[in-house]
Amino acid sequence: DVKVVSGLKVGYVMGSGDEVPEGLRQLGVPVELLSESSLSSGDLSGYSTILIGIRAYAAREDIKRHNGRLLDYVSKGGVLVVQYQTQEYDKNFGPYPYTQGRGAEETSEEDAPVSILQPARPVFQSPNKISLADFEGWVEQRGSKFFATWAPEWQPLIETHDEGQAPQKGVWLEARHGKGLYVYCSLAWYRQLPYAVPGAARIVANLVSLGAADAAWRKVGQ
């Protein structure tokens, strides 16, 4: 039972390789893989949402060179969702400062407890109502390469932790930048979508739906 906003067009910057684009297509979302020429000179404004694949900042030098174009895309109203990145990303490629640190945290227990810190945020409301039940039945892990510190412009959305681990709030953060929205979400979508984990699919559908022209966050300034 997964709802997706109609009329979306998603661009995907493949990193070291994952099956997230195919998972999105199975949800009925059109996805185009973005080449170096797309990043350097293509018209990015036609994409409602752009996703950055896992380890893209390690696997592709072109995304580093053209990172400014991605920030410009966001500032003009686009939605950029960055999946988990390794040490190469720890150089403030986002719109506001952050750090991961040399030993960036991860939560490896797939059933690690989760708290939704800001349940009223639009990403938890539409098109699917997200609850803690959507974090059940996950496989292998929750996520990895969390933020350790971040500027106040970033809003942490969830907290999770392994047994004995300090609470981790740098897992999933979003920040307004100009007219758009920049999201760092290091949850392990690349592990959940190939297994069709229902809750994970619903959350990803909400993430890509943030790019809709009439998305609620655009109206309320969230």
Buried (B, 14 or more C-beta within 10 A) or exposed (E): EBBBBEEBBBBBBBBEEBEBBEBBEEBEBEBBEBEBEBBEEBEBEEBBBBBBBBBBBBBBEBBBEBBEBBBBBBBEBBBBBBBBBBBBBBEEBBBBEBBBBEEBBBBEBBEBBBBBBEBEBBBBBBBBEBEEEBBEBBEEBBBBBBBBEBEEBBBBBBBBBBEEBEEBBBBBBBBBBBEBBBBBBBBBBBBBBBBEBBBBBBBBBBBBBBBBEEBBBBEEEB
